[in-house]
Amino acid sequence: MARETIFVLVHGGSHGAWCWQRVIGALDTLGHSAVAMDLPSEDETAGAGRYAEVVLEALADLDGDLVLVGHSLGGLTIPLVATERPVRKMIFLSGALPIPGRTLLEQLAAEPEMLLFSPQAGPSAYRDGLYNAAGDADAAWALTQIRPQAEMPFRETTPLRVWPDTESAYVVPTEDHAVNPVWARRAARERLGIEAHEMIGADHSPFLSRPAELARLLVELARPH
């Protein structure tokens, strides 16, 4: 009997497990399980290594084929999880891609085109930067959930020493106003050796604006190839 596929949903900066609620429901409708957790985003001493520990703690009692999904800043965390526990696949959703030996700030200095939105911009800029394809009511609700994001994941040299030998996929929302789609397509090709999958018309946060479509895409990408 095939093992159950479990989607492990890792949120990005300033967010929490709340952002995956609709995707979890859509995955359940499709017959799949999912788990999400709150990372210690406000903790000024916590970097990607601590984030990975929190994810691993959430997975301790799970038995199944794990598919890691890292949104935005969560892309720094999921490769660390994959080095500690076997997983079927890593899926980056507008995800940052750690470079061993470097900080994210060093990446941004070398590739300033990576971001179209400053993480320090503040809540007033989040509506267009993160939720530009969402309805007003949905965006307003999401903005009430936003948490402070500590700078350690940006400032620390990534704890990742070597990329795990794990199959990867990358999802590019074409109307992303935060992570530049042009950069994301190039980074997926140059760093992961893959062509990105595009969500036409989606914004940086399709878990809010297009959860059913995102769930279907995750299921498709999770299949062995």
PyMOL CGO cylinders between C-alpha atoms (Angstrom):
from pymol import cmd
from pymol.cgo import CYLINDER

trace = [
    CYLINDER, 0.00, 0.00, 0.00, 1.30, 3.46, -0.90, 0.3, 1, 1, 1, 1, 1, 1,
    CYLINDER, 1.30, 3.46, -0.90, 2.23, 5.70, 1.99, 0.3, 1, 1, 1, 1, 1, 1,
    CYLINDER, 2.23, 5.70, 1.99, 0.09, 8.74, 2.66, 0.3, 1, 1, 1, 1, 1, 1,
    CYLINDER, 0.09, 8.74, 2.66, 1.33, 12.03, 1.23, 0.3, 1, 1, 1, 1, 1, 1,
    CYLINDER, 1.33, 12.03, 1.23, 1.52, 14.73, 3.89, 0.3, 1, 1, 1, 1, 1, 1,
    CYLINDER, 1.52, 14.73, 3.89, 2.09, 18.34, 2.84, 0.3, 1, 1, 1, 1, 1, 1,
    CYLINDER, 2.09, 18.34, 2.84, 4.24, 20.28, 5.31, 0.3, 1, 1, 1, 1, 1, 1,
    CYLINDER, 4.24, 20.28, 5.31, 3.36, 23.95, 4.86, 0.3, 1, 1, 1, 1, 1, 1,
    CYLINDER, 3.36, 23.95, 4.86, 6.04, 26.39, 6.05, 0.3, 1, 1, 1, 1, 1, 1,
    CYLINDER, 6.04, 26.39, 6.05, 5.03, 30.04, 6.10, 0.3, 1, 1, 1, 1, 1, 1,
    CYLINDER, 5.03, 30.04, 6.10, 7.10, 33.05, 5.16, 0.3, 1, 1, 1, 1, 1, 1,
    CYLINDER, 7.10, 33.05, 5.16, 8.10, 36.15, 7.05, 0.3, 1, 1, 1, 1, 1, 1,
    CYLINDER, 8.10, 36.15, 7.05, 5.59, 37.89, 9.32, 0.3, 1, 1, 1, 1, 1, 1,
    CYLINDER, 5.59, 37.89, 9.32, 3.00, 35.18, 8.73, 0.3, 1, 1, 1, 1, 1, 1,
    CYLINDER, 3.00, 35.18, 8.73, 1.93, 32.07, 10.62, 0.3, 1, 1, 1, 1, 1, 1,
    CYLINDER, 1.93, 32.07, 10.62, 0.09, 28.78, 10.30, 0.3, 1, 1, 1, 1, 1, 1,
    CYLINDER, 0.09, 28.78, 10.30, -3.10, 30.80, 9.81, 0.3, 1, 1, 1, 1, 1, 1,
    CYLINDER, -3.10, 30.80, 9.81, -2.14, 31.66, 6.22, 0.3, 1, 1, 1, 1, 1, 1,
    CYLINDER, -2.14, 31.66, 6.22, -2.48, 28.01, 5.12, 0.3, 1, 1, 1, 1, 1, 1,
    CYLINDER, -2.48, 28.01, 5.12, -6.01, 27.44, 6.45, 0.3, 1, 1, 1, 1, 1, 1,
    CYLINDER, -6.01, 27.44, 6.45, -7.72, 27.56, 3.07, 0.3, 1, 1, 1, 1, 1, 1,
    CYLINDER, -7.72, 27.56, 3.07, -5.06, 25.45, 1.38, 0.3, 1, 1, 1, 1, 1, 1,
    CYLINDER, -5.06, 25.45, 1.38, -5.34, 22.80, 4.09, 0.3, 1, 1, 1, 1, 1, 1,
    CYLINDER, -5.34, 22.80, 4.09, -9.09, 22.68, 3.49, 0.3, 1, 1, 1, 1, 1, 1,
    CYLINDER, -9.09, 22.68, 3.49, -8.60, 22.43, -0.27, 0.3, 1, 1, 1, 1, 1, 1,
    CYLINDER, -8.60, 22.43, -0.27, -6.02, 19.65, 0.14, 0.3, 1, 1, 1, 1, 1, 1,
    CYLINDER, -6.02, 19.65, 0.14, -8.42, 17.78, 2.41, 0.3, 1, 1, 1, 1, 1, 1,
    CYLINDER, -8.42, 17.78, 2.41, -11.09, 18.02, -0.28, 0.3, 1, 1, 1, 1, 1, 1,
    CYLINDER, -11.09, 18.02, -0.28, -8.57, 16.45, -2.68, 0.3, 1, 1, 1, 1, 1, 1,
    CYLINDER, -8.57, 16.45, -2.68, -7.93, 13.63, -0.20, 0.3, 1, 1, 1, 1, 1, 1,
    CYLINDER, -7.93, 13.63, -0.20, -4.58, 14.81, 1.18, 0.3, 1, 1, 1, 1, 1, 1,
    CYLINDER, -4.58, 14.81, 1.18, -3.32, 15.67, 4.64, 0.3, 1, 1, 1, 1, 1, 1,
    CYLINDER, -3.32, 15.67, 4.64, -1.36, 18.76, 5.58, 0.3, 1, 1, 1, 1, 1, 1,
    CYLINDER, -1.36, 18.76, 5.58, 0.29, 20.26, 8.62, 0.3, 1, 1, 1, 1, 1, 1,
    CYLINDER, 0.29, 20.26, 8.62, 1.29, 23.86, 9.34, 0.3, 1, 1, 1, 1, 1, 1,
    CYLINDER, 1.29, 23.86, 9.34, 3.08, 25.39, 12.29, 0.3, 1, 1, 1, 1, 1, 1,
    CYLINDER, 3.08, 25.39, 12.29, 3.91, 28.81, 13.71, 0.3, 1, 1, 1, 1, 1, 1,
    CYLINDER, 3.91, 28.81, 13.71, 7.58, 29.67, 13.35, 0.3, 1, 1, 1, 1, 1, 1,
    CYLINDER, 7.58, 29.67, 13.35, 9.19, 31.93, 16.01, 0.3, 1, 1, 1, 1, 1, 1,
    CYLINDER, 9.19, 31.93, 16.01, 9.21, 34.91, 13.68, 0.3, 1, 1, 1, 1, 1, 1,
    CYLINDER, 9.21, 34.91, 13.68, 9.35, 37.53, 16.45, 0.3, 1, 1, 1, 1, 1, 1,
    CYLINDER, 9.35, 37.53, 16.45, 12.32, 35.93, 18.21, 0.3, 1, 1, 1, 1, 1, 1,
    CYLINDER, 12.32, 35.93, 18.21, 15.41, 38.04, 17.48, 0.3, 1, 1, 1, 1, 1, 1,
    CYLINDER, 15.41, 38.04, 17.48, 17.68, 35.10, 18.36, 0.3, 1, 1, 1, 1, 1, 1,
    CYLINDER, 17.68, 35.10, 18.36, 15.97, 32.57, 16.05, 0.3, 1, 1, 1, 1, 1, 1,
    CYLINDER, 15.97, 32.57, 16.05, 17.30, 31.92, 12.58, 0.3, 1, 1, 1, 1, 1, 1,
    CYLINDER, 17.30, 31.92, 12.58, 16.56, 29.33, 9.93, 0.3, 1, 1, 1, 1, 1, 1,
    CYLINDER, 16.56, 29.33, 9.93, 18.10, 26.56, 12.02, 0.3, 1, 1, 1, 1, 1, 1,
    CYLINDER, 18.10, 26.56, 12.02, 15.68, 27.19, 14.87, 0.3, 1, 1, 1, 1, 1, 1,
    CYLINDER, 15.68, 27.19, 14.87, 12.83, 27.45, 12.39, 0.3, 1, 1, 1, 1, 1, 1,
    CYLINDER, 12.83, 27.45, 12.39, 13.79, 24.04, 11.02, 0.3, 1, 1, 1, 1, 1, 1,
    CYLINDER, 13.79, 24.04, 11.02, 13.76, 22.60, 14.55, 0.3, 1, 1, 1, 1, 1, 1,
    CYLINDER, 13.76, 22.60, 14.55, 10.20, 23.84, 15.01, 0.3, 1, 1, 1, 1, 1, 1,
    CYLINDER, 10.20, 23.84, 15.01, 9.15, 22.19, 11.75, 0.3, 1, 1, 1, 1, 1, 1,
    CYLINDER, 9.15, 22.19, 11.75, 10.84, 18.93, 12.73, 0.3, 1, 1, 1, 1, 1, 1,
    CYLINDER, 10.84, 18.93, 12.73, 9.11, 18.99, 16.11, 0.3, 1, 1, 1, 1, 1, 1,
    CYLINDER, 9.11, 18.99, 16.11, 5.76, 19.30, 14.31, 0.3, 1, 1, 1, 1, 1, 1,
    CYLINDER, 5.76, 19.30, 14.31, 6.63, 16.25, 12.22, 0.3, 1, 1, 1, 1, 1, 1,
    CYLINDER, 6.63, 16.25, 12.22, 7.85, 14.05, 15.06, 0.3, 1, 1, 1, 1, 1, 1,
    CYLINDER, 7.85, 14.05, 15.06, 4.75, 11.85, 15.20, 0.3, 1, 1, 1, 1, 1, 1,
    CYLINDER, 4.75, 11.85, 15.20, 3.91, 11.83, 11.50, 0.3, 1, 1, 1, 1, 1, 1,
    CYLINDER, 3.91, 11.83, 11.50, 4.40, 8.76, 9.33, 0.3, 1, 1, 1, 1, 1, 1,
    CYLINDER, 4.40, 8.76, 9.33, 4.06, 9.32, 5.62, 0.3, 1, 1, 1, 1, 1, 1,
    CYLINDER, 4.06, 9.32, 5.62, 5.73, 10.69, 2.53, 0.3, 1, 1, 1, 1, 1, 1,
    CYLINDER, 5.73, 10.69, 2.53, 6.47, 14.30, 3.33, 0.3, 1, 1, 1, 1, 1, 1,
    CYLINDER, 6.47, 14.30, 3.33, 6.31, 17.10, 0.79, 0.3, 1, 1, 1, 1, 1, 1,
    CYLINDER, 6.31, 17.10, 0.79, 7.82, 20.33, 2.10, 0.3, 1, 1, 1, 1, 1, 1,
    CYLINDER, 7.82, 20.33, 2.10, 6.30, 23.60, 0.86, 0.3, 1, 1, 1, 1, 1, 1,
    CYLINDER, 6.30, 23.60, 0.86, 8.23, 26.75, 1.71, 0.3, 1, 1, 1, 1, 1, 1,
    CYLINDER, 8.23, 26.75, 1.71, 6.67, 30.14, 1.03, 0.3, 1, 1, 1, 1, 1, 1,
    CYLINDER, 6.67, 30.14, 1.03, 8.92, 33.17, 0.58, 0.3, 1, 1, 1, 1, 1, 1,
    CYLINDER, 8.92, 33.17, 0.58, 11.29, 33.32, 3.59, 0.3, 1, 1, 1, 1, 1, 1,
    CYLINDER, 11.29, 33.32, 3.59, 10.27, 29.72, 4.33, 0.3, 1, 1, 1, 1, 1, 1,
    CYLINDER, 10.27, 29.72, 4.33, 12.50, 28.73, 1.44, 0.3, 1, 1, 1, 1, 1, 1,
    CYLINDER, 12.50, 28.73, 1.44, 15.48, 29.19, 3.78, 0.3, 1, 1, 1, 1, 1, 1,
    CYLINDER, 15.48, 29.19, 3.78, 14.06, 26.58, 6.16, 0.3, 1, 1, 1, 1, 1, 1,
    CYLINDER, 14.06, 26.58, 6.16, 12.85, 23.65, 4.11, 0.3, 1, 1, 1, 1, 1, 1,
    CYLINDER, 12.85, 23.65, 4.11, 16.28, 22.53, 2.80, 0.3, 1, 1, 1, 1, 1, 1,
    CYLINDER, 16.28, 22.53, 2.80, 17.45, 22.33, 6.42, 0.3, 1, 1, 1, 1, 1, 1,
    CYLINDER, 17.45, 22.33, 6.42, 14.47, 20.11, 7.26, 0.3, 1, 1, 1, 1, 1, 1,
    CYLINDER, 14.47, 20.11, 7.26, 15.25, 17.90, 4.26, 0.3, 1, 1, 1, 1, 1, 1,
    CYLINDER, 15.25, 17.90, 4.26, 18.82, 17.36, 5.51, 0.3, 1, 1, 1, 1, 1, 1,
    CYLINDER, 18.82, 17.36, 5.51, 17.46, 15.97, 8.80, 0.3, 1, 1, 1, 1, 1, 1,
    CYLINDER, 17.46, 15.97, 8.80, 14.54, 13.86, 7.64, 0.3, 1, 1, 1, 1, 1, 1,
    CYLINDER, 14.54, 13.86, 7.64, 13.81, 12.08, 4.36, 0.3, 1, 1, 1, 1, 1, 1,
    CYLINDER, 13.81, 12.08, 4.36, 11.21, 13.89, 2.28, 0.3, 1, 1, 1, 1, 1, 1,
    CYLINDER, 11.21, 13.89, 2.28, 9.75, 13.18, -1.12, 0.3, 1, 1, 1, 1, 1, 1,
    CYLINDER, 9.75, 13.18, -1.12, 10.02, 16.69, -2.48, 0.3, 1, 1, 1, 1, 1, 1,
    CYLINDER, 10.02, 16.69, -2.48, 10.65, 20.33, -1.70, 0.3, 1, 1, 1, 1, 1, 1,
    CYLINDER, 10.65, 20.33, -1.70, 8.34, 22.89, -3.31, 0.3, 1, 1, 1, 1, 1, 1,
    CYLINDER, 8.34, 22.89, -3.31, 9.37, 26.54, -3.18, 0.3, 1, 1, 1, 1, 1, 1,
    CYLINDER, 9.37, 26.54, -3.18, 6.51, 29.04, -3.50, 0.3, 1, 1, 1, 1, 1, 1,
    CYLINDER, 6.51, 29.04, -3.50, 8.09, 32.41, -4.33, 0.3, 1, 1, 1, 1, 1, 1,
    CYLINDER, 8.09, 32.41, -4.33, 10.81, 31.04, -2.11, 0.3, 1, 1, 1, 1, 1, 1,
    CYLINDER, 10.81, 31.04, -2.11, 14.17, 32.35, -1.07, 0.3, 1, 1, 1, 1, 1, 1,
    CYLINDER, 14.17, 32.35, -1.07, 16.97, 29.95, -1.97, 0.3, 1, 1, 1, 1, 1, 1,
    CYLINDER, 16.97, 29.95, -1.97, 19.84, 29.77, 0.52, 0.3, 1, 1, 1, 1, 1, 1,
    CYLINDER, 19.84, 29.77, 0.52, 23.40, 29.82, -0.74, 0.3, 1, 1, 1, 1, 1, 1,
    CYLINDER, 23.40, 29.82, -0.74, 25.81, 27.96, 1.58, 0.3, 1, 1, 1, 1, 1, 1,
    CYLINDER, 25.81, 27.96, 1.58, 28.32, 30.34, 3.12, 0.3, 1, 1, 1, 1, 1, 1,
    CYLINDER, 28.32, 30.34, 3.12, 26.23, 33.47, 2.52, 0.3, 1, 1, 1, 1, 1, 1,
    CYLINDER, 26.23, 33.47, 2.52, 23.58, 35.53, 4.26, 0.3, 1, 1, 1, 1, 1, 1,
    CYLINDER, 23.58, 35.53, 4.26, 20.30, 36.50, 2.65, 0.3, 1, 1, 1, 1, 1, 1,
    CYLINDER, 20.30, 36.50, 2.65, 21.34, 40.15, 2.95, 0.3, 1, 1, 1, 1, 1, 1,
    CYLINDER, 21.34, 40.15, 2.95, 24.48, 39.35, 0.94, 0.3, 1, 1, 1, 1, 1, 1,
    CYLINDER, 24.48, 39.35, 0.94, 22.31, 37.72, -1.69, 0.3, 1, 1, 1, 1, 1, 1,
    CYLINDER, 22.31, 37.72, -1.69, 20.10, 40.79, -1.85, 0.3, 1, 1, 1, 1, 1, 1,
    CYLINDER, 20.10, 40.79, -1.85, 23.14, 43.06, -2.20, 0.3, 1, 1, 1, 1, 1, 1,
    CYLINDER, 23.14, 43.06, -2.20, 24.42, 40.97, -5.10, 0.3, 1, 1, 1, 1, 1, 1,
    CYLINDER, 24.42, 40.97, -5.10, 20.99, 40.55, -6.68, 0.3, 1, 1, 1, 1, 1, 1,
    CYLINDER, 20.99, 40.55, -6.68, 18.96, 43.65, -5.77, 0.3, 1, 1, 1, 1, 1, 1,
    CYLINDER, 18.96, 43.65, -5.77, 16.37, 42.70, -8.36, 0.3, 1, 1, 1, 1, 1, 1,
    CYLINDER, 16.37, 42.70, -8.36, 15.33, 39.72, -6.22, 0.3, 1, 1, 1, 1, 1, 1,
    CYLINDER, 15.33, 39.72, -6.22, 12.77, 41.69, -4.22, 0.3, 1, 1, 1, 1, 1, 1,
    CYLINDER, 12.77, 41.69, -4.22, 10.18, 44.18, -5.44, 0.3, 1, 1, 1, 1, 1, 1,
    CYLINDER, 10.18, 44.18, -5.44, 8.98, 44.79, -1.88, 0.3, 1, 1, 1, 1, 1, 1,
    CYLINDER, 8.98, 44.79, -1.88, 11.00, 45.68, 1.21, 0.3, 1, 1, 1, 1, 1, 1,
    CYLINDER, 11.00, 45.68, 1.21, 10.36, 43.49, 4.28, 0.3, 1, 1, 1, 1, 1, 1,
    CYLINDER, 10.36, 43.49, 4.28, 10.88, 46.68, 6.31, 0.3, 1, 1, 1, 1, 1, 1,
    CYLINDER, 10.88, 46.68, 6.31, 8.21, 48.56, 4.36, 0.3, 1, 1, 1, 1, 1, 1,
    CYLINDER, 8.21, 48.56, 4.36, 5.62, 48.13, 7.10, 0.3, 1, 1, 1, 1, 1, 1,
    CYLINDER, 5.62, 48.13, 7.10, 1.95, 47.14, 7.06, 0.3, 1, 1, 1, 1, 1, 1,
    CYLINDER, 1.95, 47.14, 7.06, 0.89, 50.09, 4.90, 0.3, 1, 1, 1, 1, 1, 1,
    CYLINDER, 0.89, 50.09, 4.90, 2.75, 48.56, 1.94, 0.3, 1, 1, 1, 1, 1, 1,
    CYLINDER, 2.75, 48.56, 1.94, 1.61, 44.98, 2.53, 0.3, 1, 1, 1, 1, 1, 1,
    CYLINDER, 1.61, 44.98, 2.53, -1.68, 45.33, 0.67, 0.3, 1, 1, 1, 1, 1, 1,
    CYLINDER, -1.68, 45.33, 0.67, -0.02, 45.79, -2.71, 0.3, 1, 1, 1, 1, 1, 1,
    CYLINDER, -0.02, 45.79, -2.71, 3.20, 43.97, -1.93, 0.3, 1, 1, 1, 1, 1, 1,
    CYLINDER, 3.20, 43.97, -1.93, 1.69, 40.74, -0.61, 0.3, 1, 1, 1, 1, 1, 1,
    CYLINDER, 1.69, 40.74, -0.61, -2.02, 40.62, -1.37, 0.3, 1, 1, 1, 1, 1, 1,
    CYLINDER, -2.02, 40.62, -1.37, -2.52, 42.53, -4.63, 0.3, 1, 1, 1, 1, 1, 1,
    CYLINDER, -2.52, 42.53, -4.63, -4.72, 39.78, -6.15, 0.3, 1, 1, 1, 1, 1, 1,
    CYLINDER, -4.72, 39.78, -6.15, -6.83, 39.28, -3.02, 0.3, 1, 1, 1, 1, 1, 1,
    CYLINDER, -6.83, 39.28, -3.02, -10.22, 40.85, -2.42, 0.3, 1, 1, 1, 1, 1, 1,
    CYLINDER, -10.22, 40.85, -2.42, -10.44, 43.75, -0.01, 0.3, 1, 1, 1, 1, 1, 1,
    CYLINDER, -10.44, 43.75, -0.01, -12.08, 41.72, 2.75, 0.3, 1, 1, 1, 1, 1, 1,
    CYLINDER, -12.08, 41.72, 2.75, -9.54, 38.90, 2.49, 0.3, 1, 1, 1, 1, 1, 1,
    CYLINDER, -9.54, 38.90, 2.49, -6.61, 41.31, 2.46, 0.3, 1, 1, 1, 1, 1, 1,
    CYLINDER, -6.61, 41.31, 2.46, -7.98, 43.23, 5.42, 0.3, 1, 1, 1, 1, 1, 1,
    CYLINDER, -7.98, 43.23, 5.42, -8.37, 39.98, 7.37, 0.3, 1, 1, 1, 1, 1, 1,
    CYLINDER, -8.37, 39.98, 7.37, -4.83, 38.87, 6.51, 0.3, 1, 1, 1, 1, 1, 1,
    CYLINDER, -4.83, 38.87, 6.51, -3.37, 42.22, 7.56, 0.3, 1, 1, 1, 1, 1, 1,
    CYLINDER, -3.37, 42.22, 7.56, -4.79, 41.72, 11.06, 0.3, 1, 1, 1, 1, 1, 1,
    CYLINDER, -4.79, 41.72, 11.06, -2.76, 38.50, 11.36, 0.3, 1, 1, 1, 1, 1, 1,
    CYLINDER, -2.76, 38.50, 11.36, 0.64, 39.96, 10.40, 0.3, 1, 1, 1, 1, 1, 1,
    CYLINDER, 0.64, 39.96, 10.40, 3.36, 39.55, 13.03, 0.3, 1, 1, 1, 1, 1, 1,
    CYLINDER, 3.36, 39.55, 13.03, 6.72, 41.27, 13.46, 0.3, 1, 1, 1, 1, 1, 1,
    CYLINDER, 6.72, 41.27, 13.46, 9.55, 39.55, 11.62, 0.3, 1, 1, 1, 1, 1, 1,
    CYLINDER, 9.55, 39.55, 11.62, 12.94, 39.40, 13.31, 0.3, 1, 1, 1, 1, 1, 1,
    CYLINDER, 12.94, 39.40, 13.31, 16.03, 40.05, 11.19, 0.3, 1, 1, 1, 1, 1, 1,
    CYLINDER, 16.03, 40.05, 11.19, 18.12, 37.01, 12.14, 0.3, 1, 1, 1, 1, 1, 1,
    CYLINDER, 18.12, 37.01, 12.14, 17.10, 34.91, 9.06, 0.3, 1, 1, 1, 1, 1, 1,
    CYLINDER, 17.10, 34.91, 9.06, 18.30, 37.79, 6.88, 0.3, 1, 1, 1, 1, 1, 1,
    CYLINDER, 18.30, 37.79, 6.88, 21.54, 38.52, 8.76, 0.3, 1, 1, 1, 1, 1, 1,
    CYLINDER, 21.54, 38.52, 8.76, 22.84, 35.05, 9.59, 0.3, 1, 1, 1, 1, 1, 1,
    CYLINDER, 22.84, 35.05, 9.59, 25.01, 32.95, 7.34, 0.3, 1, 1, 1, 1, 1, 1,
    CYLINDER, 25.01, 32.95, 7.34, 22.70, 30.12, 6.37, 0.3, 1, 1, 1, 1, 1, 1,
    CYLINDER, 22.70, 30.12, 6.37, 23.21, 26.99, 8.49, 0.3, 1, 1, 1, 1, 1, 1,
    CYLINDER, 23.21, 26.99, 8.49, 22.87, 24.99, 5.25, 0.3, 1, 1, 1, 1, 1, 1,
    CYLINDER, 22.87, 24.99, 5.25, 26.22, 23.48, 4.32, 0.3, 1, 1, 1, 1, 1, 1,
    CYLINDER, 26.22, 23.48, 4.32, 25.23, 21.34, 1.35, 0.3, 1, 1, 1, 1, 1, 1,
    CYLINDER, 25.23, 21.34, 1.35, 21.93, 21.17, -0.49, 0.3, 1, 1, 1, 1, 1, 1,
    CYLINDER, 21.93, 21.17, -0.49, 20.02, 17.94, 0.25, 0.3, 1, 1, 1, 1, 1, 1,
    CYLINDER, 20.02, 17.94, 0.25, 19.69, 15.37, -2.50, 0.3, 1, 1, 1, 1, 1, 1,
    CYLINDER, 19.69, 15.37, -2.50, 15.96, 15.96, -2.73, 0.3, 1, 1, 1, 1, 1, 1,
    CYLINDER, 15.96, 15.96, -2.73, 13.83, 16.59, -5.79, 0.3, 1, 1, 1, 1, 1, 1,
    CYLINDER, 13.83, 16.59, -5.79, 12.62, 20.18, -5.98, 0.3, 1, 1, 1, 1, 1, 1,
    CYLINDER, 12.62, 20.18, -5.98, 9.95, 22.27, -7.69, 0.3, 1, 1, 1, 1, 1, 1,
    CYLINDER, 9.95, 22.27, -7.69, 9.51, 26.03, -7.84, 0.3, 1, 1, 1, 1, 1, 1,
    CYLINDER, 9.51, 26.03, -7.84, 6.23, 27.94, -8.21, 0.3, 1, 1, 1, 1, 1, 1,
    CYLINDER, 6.23, 27.94, -8.21, 6.25, 31.48, -9.62, 0.3, 1, 1, 1, 1, 1, 1,
    CYLINDER, 6.25, 31.48, -9.62, 3.08, 33.59, -9.30, 0.3, 1, 1, 1, 1, 1, 1,
    CYLINDER, 3.08, 33.59, -9.30, 3.25, 35.82, -12.35, 0.3, 1, 1, 1, 1, 1, 1,
    CYLINDER, 3.25, 35.82, -12.35, 1.81, 38.91, -10.59, 0.3, 1, 1, 1, 1, 1, 1,
    CYLINDER, 1.81, 38.91, -10.59, 4.04, 38.63, -7.52, 0.3, 1, 1, 1, 1, 1, 1,
    CYLINDER, 4.04, 38.63, -7.52, 4.81, 42.14, -6.23, 0.3, 1, 1, 1, 1, 1, 1,
    CYLINDER, 4.81, 42.14, -6.23, 7.24, 40.90, -3.57, 0.3, 1, 1, 1, 1, 1, 1,
    CYLINDER, 7.24, 40.90, -3.57, 9.61, 38.32, -5.08, 0.3, 1, 1, 1, 1, 1, 1,
    CYLINDER, 9.61, 38.32, -5.08, 10.47, 39.30, -8.63, 0.3, 1, 1, 1, 1, 1, 1,
    CYLINDER, 10.47, 39.30, -8.63, 9.14, 36.63, -11.03, 0.3, 1, 1, 1, 1, 1, 1,
    CYLINDER, 9.14, 36.63, -11.03, 12.02, 37.31, -13.41, 0.3, 1, 1, 1, 1, 1, 1,
    CYLINDER, 12.02, 37.31, -13.41, 14.54, 36.57, -10.67, 0.3, 1, 1, 1, 1, 1, 1,
    CYLINDER, 14.54, 36.57, -10.67, 12.59, 33.52, -9.49, 0.3, 1, 1, 1, 1, 1, 1,
    CYLINDER, 12.59, 33.52, -9.49, 12.51, 31.91, -12.93, 0.3, 1, 1, 1, 1, 1, 1,
    CYLINDER, 12.51, 31.91, -12.93, 16.24, 32.46, -13.36, 0.3, 1, 1, 1, 1, 1, 1,
    CYLINDER, 16.24, 32.46, -13.36, 17.11, 31.26, -9.85, 0.3, 1, 1, 1, 1, 1, 1,
    CYLINDER, 17.11, 31.26, -9.85, 15.06, 28.08, -10.25, 0.3, 1, 1, 1, 1, 1, 1,
    CYLINDER, 15.06, 28.08, -10.25, 16.92, 27.31, -13.46, 0.3, 1, 1, 1, 1, 1, 1,
    CYLINDER, 16.92, 27.31, -13.46, 20.42, 28.26, -12.30, 0.3, 1, 1, 1, 1, 1, 1,
    CYLINDER, 20.42, 28.26, -12.30, 20.34, 27.04, -8.69, 0.3, 1, 1, 1, 1, 1, 1,
    CYLINDER, 20.34, 27.04, -8.69, 17.90, 24.13, -8.77, 0.3, 1, 1, 1, 1, 1, 1,
    CYLINDER, 17.90, 24.13, -8.77, 18.34, 23.05, -12.39, 0.3, 1, 1, 1, 1, 1, 1,
    CYLINDER, 18.34, 23.05, -12.39, 14.60, 23.14, -13.06, 0.3, 1, 1, 1, 1, 1, 1,
    CYLINDER, 14.60, 23.14, -13.06, 12.05, 25.19, -14.95, 0.3, 1, 1, 1, 1, 1, 1,
    CYLINDER, 12.05, 25.19, -14.95, 9.60, 26.97, -12.66, 0.3, 1, 1, 1, 1, 1, 1,
    CYLINDER, 9.60, 26.97, -12.66, 5.86, 26.30, -12.74, 0.3, 1, 1, 1, 1, 1, 1,
    CYLINDER, 5.86, 26.30, -12.74, 3.83, 29.47, -13.15, 0.3, 1, 1, 1, 1, 1, 1,
    CYLINDER, 3.83, 29.47, -13.15, 0.54, 30.49, -11.55, 0.3, 1, 1, 1, 1, 1, 1,
    CYLINDER, 0.54, 30.49, -11.55, -0.81, 32.94, -14.12, 0.3, 1, 1, 1, 1, 1, 1,
    CYLINDER, -0.81, 32.94, -14.12, -2.27, 36.06, -12.51, 0.3, 1, 1, 1, 1, 1, 1,
    CYLINDER, -2.27, 36.06, -12.51, -1.50, 34.99, -8.95, 0.3, 1, 1, 1, 1, 1, 1,
    CYLINDER, -1.50, 34.99, -8.95, 0.14, 37.27, -6.38, 0.3, 1, 1, 1, 1, 1, 1,
    CYLINDER, 0.14, 37.27, -6.38, 2.74, 36.59, -3.71, 0.3, 1, 1, 1, 1, 1, 1,
    CYLINDER, 2.74, 36.59, -3.71, 0.12, 34.99, -1.46, 0.3, 1, 1, 1, 1, 1, 1,
    CYLINDER, 0.12, 34.99, -1.46, -2.01, 32.56, -3.51, 0.3, 1, 1, 1, 1, 1, 1,
    CYLINDER, -2.01, 32.56, -3.51, -2.78, 30.66, -0.31, 0.3, 1, 1, 1, 1, 1, 1,
    CYLINDER, -2.78, 30.66, -0.31, -5.17, 33.54, 0.37, 0.3, 1, 1, 1, 1, 1, 1,
    CYLINDER, -5.17, 33.54, 0.37, -6.42, 34.54, -3.09, 0.3, 1, 1, 1, 1, 1, 1,
    CYLINDER, -6.42, 34.54, -3.09, -6.33, 31.19, -4.95, 0.3, 1, 1, 1, 1, 1, 1,
    CYLINDER, -6.33, 31.19, -4.95, -6.13, 28.36, -2.41, 0.3, 1, 1, 1, 1, 1, 1,
    CYLINDER, -6.13, 28.36, -2.41, -7.95, 25.70, -4.45, 0.3, 1, 1, 1, 1, 1, 1,
    CYLINDER, -7.95, 25.70, -4.45, -5.75, 26.29, -7.49, 0.3, 1, 1, 1, 1, 1, 1,
    CYLINDER, -5.75, 26.29, -7.49, -2.64, 26.25, -5.32, 0.3, 1, 1, 1, 1, 1, 1,
    CYLINDER, -2.64, 26.25, -5.32, -3.72, 22.99, -3.67, 0.3, 1, 1, 1, 1, 1, 1,
    CYLINDER, -3.72, 22.99, -3.67, -4.25, 21.32, -7.04, 0.3, 1, 1, 1, 1, 1, 1,
    CYLINDER, -4.25, 21.32, -7.04, -0.84, 22.48, -8.21, 0.3, 1, 1, 1, 1, 1, 1,
    CYLINDER, -0.84, 22.48, -8.21, 0.86, 21.21, -5.06, 0.3, 1, 1, 1, 1, 1, 1,
    CYLINDER, 0.86, 21.21, -5.06, -0.75, 17.79, -5.54, 0.3, 1, 1, 1, 1, 1, 1,
    CYLINDER, -0.75, 17.79, -5.54, 0.38, 17.72, -9.16, 0.3, 1, 1, 1, 1, 1, 1,
    CYLINDER, 0.38, 17.72, -9.16, 3.95, 18.73, -8.29, 0.3, 1, 1, 1, 1, 1, 1,
    CYLINDER, 3.95, 18.73, -8.29, 4.12, 16.20, -5.44, 0.3, 1, 1, 1, 1, 1, 1,
    CYLINDER, 4.12, 16.20, -5.44, 3.63, 13.25, -7.77, 0.3, 1, 1, 1, 1, 1, 1,
    CYLINDER, 3.63, 13.25, -7.77, 6.83, 11.29, -8.47, 0.3, 1, 1, 1, 1, 1, 1,
    CYLINDER, 6.83, 11.29, -8.47, 8.34, 12.16, -11.84, 0.3, 1, 1, 1, 1, 1, 1,
]
cmd.load_cgo(trace, "trace")
